[in-house]
Amino acid sequence: MKDGSLQLVFEAGKIVGISLGAGLDKT
């Protein structure tokens, strides 16, 4: 359970990081 949750958080973090990076690049 813990490993699964950490994996989900990690994947979500990557997606958010990429989204933020793209937003910063656009502005």
mmCIF file of the N, C-alpha and C atoms, coordinates in Angstrom:
data_MODEL
# 
_entry.id   MODEL 
# 
loop_
_atom_site.group_PDB 
_atom_site.id 
_atom_site.type_symbol 
_atom_site.label_atom_id 
_atom_site.label_alt_id 
_atom_site.label_comp_id 
_atom_site.label_asym_id 
_atom_site.label_entity_id 
_atom_site.label_seq_id 
_atom_site.pdbx_PDB_ins_code 
_atom_site.Cartn_x 
_atom_site.Cartn_y 
_atom_site.Cartn_z 
_atom_site.occupancy 
_atom_site.B_iso_or_equiv 
_atom_site.pdbx_formal_charge 
_atom_site.auth_seq_id 
_atom_site.auth_comp_id 
_atom_site.auth_asym_id 
_atom_site.auth_atom_id 
_atom_site.pdbx_PDB_model_num 
ATOM 1  N N  . MET A 1 1  ? 0.841 -1.198 0.000   1.00 0.00 ? 1  MET A N  1 
ATOM 2  C CA . MET A 1 1  ? 0.000 0.000  0.000   1.00 0.00 ? 1  MET A CA 1 
ATOM 3  C C  . MET A 1 1  ? 0.872 1.242  0.000   1.00 0.00 ? 1  MET A C  1 
ATOM 4  N N  . LYS A 1 2  ? 1.833 1.258  0.906   1.00 0.00 ? 2  LYS A N  1 
ATOM 5  C CA . LYS A 1 2  ? 2.697 2.443  1.005   1.00 0.00 ? 2  LYS A CA 1 
ATOM 6  C C  . LYS A 1 2  ? 3.460 2.663  -0.293  1.00 0.00 ? 2  LYS A C  1 
ATOM 7  N N  . ASP A 1 3  ? 4.047 1.578  -0.828  1.00 0.00 ? 3  ASP A N  1 
ATOM 8  C CA . ASP A 1 3  ? 4.818 1.706  -2.069  1.00 0.00 ? 3  ASP A CA 1 
ATOM 9  C C  . ASP A 1 3  ? 3.915 2.219  -3.197  1.00 0.00 ? 3  ASP A C  1 
ATOM 10 N N  . GLY A 1 4  ? 2.692 1.711  -3.265  1.00 0.00 ? 4  GLY A N  1 
ATOM 11 C CA . GLY A 1 4  ? 1.769 2.147  -4.309  1.00 0.00 ? 4  GLY A CA 1 
ATOM 12 C C  . GLY A 1 4  ? 1.462 3.631  -4.171  1.00 0.00 ? 4  GLY A C  1 
ATOM 13 N N  . SER A 1 5  ? 1.227 4.068  -2.929  1.00 0.00 ? 5  SER A N  1 
ATOM 14 C CA . SER A 1 5  ? 0.904 5.476  -2.701  1.00 0.00 ? 5  SER A CA 1 
ATOM 15 C C  . SER A 1 5  ? 2.095 6.349  -3.095  1.00 0.00 ? 5  SER A C  1 
ATOM 16 N N  . LEU A 1 6  ? 3.289 5.921  -2.676  1.00 0.00 ? 6  LEU A N  1 
ATOM 17 C CA . LEU A 1 6  ? 4.484 6.703  -3.010  1.00 0.00 ? 6  LEU A CA 1 
ATOM 18 C C  . LEU A 1 6  ? 4.654 6.781  -4.519  1.00 0.00 ? 6  LEU A C  1 
ATOM 19 N N  . GLN A 1 7  ? 4.382 5.681  -5.207  1.00 0.00 ? 7  GLN A N  1 
ATOM 20 C CA . GLN A 1 7  ? 4.502 5.668  -6.666  1.00 0.00 ? 7  GLN A CA 1 
ATOM 21 C C  . GLN A 1 7  ? 3.533 6.662  -7.281  1.00 0.00 ? 7  GLN A C  1 
ATOM 22 N N  . LEU A 1 8  ? 2.291 6.674  -6.775  1.00 0.00 ? 8  LEU A N  1 
ATOM 23 C CA . LEU A 1 8  ? 1.286 7.599  -7.312  1.00 0.00 ? 8  LEU A CA 1 
ATOM 24 C C  . LEU A 1 8  ? 1.724 9.030  -7.067  1.00 0.00 ? 8  LEU A C  1 
ATOM 25 N N  . VAL A 1 9  ? 2.220 9.307  -5.869  1.00 0.00 ? 9  VAL A N  1 
ATOM 26 C CA . VAL A 1 9  ? 2.663 10.663 -5.534  1.00 0.00 ? 9  VAL A CA 1 
ATOM 27 C C  . VAL A 1 9  ? 3.831 11.062 -6.420  1.00 0.00 ? 9  VAL A C  1 
ATOM 28 N N  . PHE A 1 10 ? 4.753 10.127 -6.632  1.00 0.00 ? 10 PHE A N  1 
ATOM 29 C CA . PHE A 1 10 ? 5.915 10.405 -7.469  1.00 0.00 ? 10 PHE A CA 1 
ATOM 30 C C  . PHE A 1 10 ? 5.483 10.731 -8.896  1.00 0.00 ? 10 PHE A C  1 
ATOM 31 N N  . GLU A 1 11 ? 4.591 9.900  -9.437  1.00 0.00 ? 11 GLU A N  1 
ATOM 32 C CA . GLU A 1 11 ? 4.106 10.126 -10.807 1.00 0.00 ? 11 GLU A CA 1 
ATOM 33 C C  . GLU A 1 11 ? 3.371 11.463 -10.888 1.00 0.00 ? 11 GLU A C  1 
ATOM 34 N N  . ALA A 1 12 ? 2.524 11.744 -9.900  1.00 0.00 ? 12 ALA A N  1 
ATOM 35 C CA . ALA A 1 12 ? 1.782 13.016 -9.884  1.00 0.00 ? 12 ALA A CA 1 
ATOM 36 C C  . ALA A 1 12 ? 2.761 14.179 -9.806  1.00 0.00 ? 12 ALA A C  1 
ATOM 37 N N  . GLY A 1 13 ? 3.804 14.036 -9.001  1.00 0.00 ? 13 GLY A N  1 
ATOM 38 C CA . GLY A 1 13 ? 4.801 15.094 -8.859  1.00 0.00 ? 13 GLY A CA 1 
ATOM 39 C C  . GLY A 1 13 ? 5.502 15.369 -10.185 1.00 0.00 ? 13 GLY A C  1 
ATOM 40 N N  . LYS A 1 14 ? 5.821 14.298 -10.906 1.00 0.00 ? 14 LYS A N  1 
ATOM 41 C CA . LYS A 1 14 ? 6.485 14.476 -12.204 1.00 0.00 ? 14 LYS A CA 1 
ATOM 42 C C  . LYS A 1 14 ? 5.567 15.232 -13.154 1.00 0.00 ? 14 LYS A C  1 
ATOM 43 N N  . ILE A 1 15 ? 4.295 14.825 -13.194 1.00 0.00 ? 15 ILE A N  1 
ATOM 44 C CA . ILE A 1 15 ? 3.334 15.473 -14.097 1.00 0.00 ? 15 ILE A CA 1 
ATOM 45 C C  . ILE A 1 15 ? 3.191 16.949 -13.728 1.00 0.00 ? 15 ILE A C  1 
ATOM 46 N N  . VAL A 1 16 ? 3.051 17.222 -12.438 1.00 0.00 ? 16 VAL A N  1 
ATOM 47 C CA . VAL A 1 16 ? 2.902 18.613 -11.989 1.00 0.00 ? 16 VAL A CA 1 
ATOM 48 C C  . VAL A 1 16 ? 4.156 19.408 -12.321 1.00 0.00 ? 16 VAL A C  1 
ATOM 49 N N  . GLY A 1 17 ? 5.318 18.801 -12.094 1.00 0.00 ? 17 GLY A N  1 
ATOM 50 C CA . GLY A 1 17 ? 6.580 19.488 -12.381 1.00 0.00 ? 17 GLY A CA 1 
ATOM 51 C C  . GLY A 1 17 ? 6.694 19.821 -13.856 1.00 0.00 ? 17 GLY A C  1 
ATOM 52 N N  . ILE A 1 18 ? 6.328 18.869 -14.716 1.00 0.00 ? 18 ILE A N  1 
ATOM 53 C CA . ILE A 1 18 ? 6.387 19.101 -16.165 1.00 0.00 ? 18 ILE A CA 1 
ATOM 54 C C  . ILE A 1 18 ? 5.396 20.202 -16.544 1.00 0.00 ? 18 ILE A C  1 
ATOM 55 N N  . SER A 1 19 ? 4.201 20.162 -15.945 1.00 0.00 ? 19 SER A N  1 
ATOM 56 C CA . SER A 1 19 ? 3.179 21.164 -16.262 1.00 0.00 ? 19 SER A CA 1 
ATOM 57 C C  . SER A 1 19 ? 3.666 22.548 -15.850 1.00 0.00 ? 19 SER A C  1 
ATOM 58 N N  . LEU A 1 20 ? 4.220 22.654 -14.644 1.00 0.00 ? 20 LEU A N  1 
ATOM 59 C CA . LEU A 1 20 ? 4.728 23.939 -14.163 1.00 0.00 ? 20 LEU A CA 1 
ATOM 60 C C  . LEU A 1 20 ? 5.872 24.405 -15.047 1.00 0.00 ? 20 LEU A C  1 
ATOM 61 N N  . GLY A 1 21 ? 6.754 23.497 -15.412 1.00 0.00 ? 21 GLY A N  1 
ATOM 62 C CA . GLY A 1 21 ? 7.898 23.848 -16.264 1.00 0.00 ? 21 GLY A CA 1 
ATOM 63 C C  . GLY A 1 21 ? 7.413 24.377 -17.607 1.00 0.00 ? 21 GLY A C  1 
ATOM 64 N N  . ALA A 1 22 ? 6.421 23.714 -18.185 1.00 0.00 ? 22 ALA A N  1 
ATOM 65 C CA . ALA A 1 22 ? 5.889 24.151 -19.474 1.00 0.00 ? 22 ALA A CA 1 
ATOM 66 C C  . ALA A 1 22 ? 5.255 25.534 -19.331 1.00 0.00 ? 22 ALA A C  1 
ATOM 67 N N  . GLY A 1 23 ? 4.532 25.737 -18.240 1.00 0.00 ? 23 GLY A N  1 
ATOM 68 C CA . GLY A 1 23 ? 3.883 27.036 -18.010 1.00 0.00 ? 23 GLY A CA 1 
ATOM 69 C C  . GLY A 1 23 ? 4.919 28.141 -17.890 1.00 0.00 ? 23 GLY A C  1 
ATOM 70 N N  . LEU A 1 24 ? 5.995 27.857 -17.157 1.00 0.00 ? 24 LEU A N  1 
ATOM 71 C CA . LEU A 1 24 ? 7.037 28.872 -16.981 1.00 0.00 ? 24 LEU A CA 1 
ATOM 72 C C  . LEU A 1 24 ? 7.716 29.163 -18.315 1.00 0.00 ? 24 LEU A C  1 
ATOM 73 N N  . ASP A 1 25 ? 7.904 28.138 -19.123 1.00 0.00 ? 25 ASP A N  1 
ATOM 74 C CA . ASP A 1 25 ? 8.559 28.328 -20.425 1.00 0.00 ? 25 ASP A CA 1 
ATOM 75 C C  . ASP A 1 25 ? 7.692 29.197 -21.338 1.00 0.00 ? 25 ASP A C  1 
ATOM 76 N N  . LYS A 1 26 ? 6.377 28.991 -21.254 1.00 0.00 ? 26 LYS A N  1 
ATOM 77 C CA . LYS A 1 26 ? 5.465 29.747 -22.125 1.00 0.00 ? 26 LYS A CA 1 
ATOM 78 C C  . LYS A 1 26 ? 5.465 31.226 -21.755 1.00 0.00 ? 26 LYS A C  1 
ATOM 79 N N  . THR A 1 27 ? 5.522 31.535 -20.470 1.00 0.00 ? 27 THR A N  1 
ATOM 80 C CA . THR A 1 27 ? 5.421 32.934 -20.032 1.00 0.00 ? 27 THR A CA 1 
ATOM 81 C C  . THR A 1 27 ? 6.715 33.690 -20.227 1.00 0.00 ? 27 THR A C  1 
# 
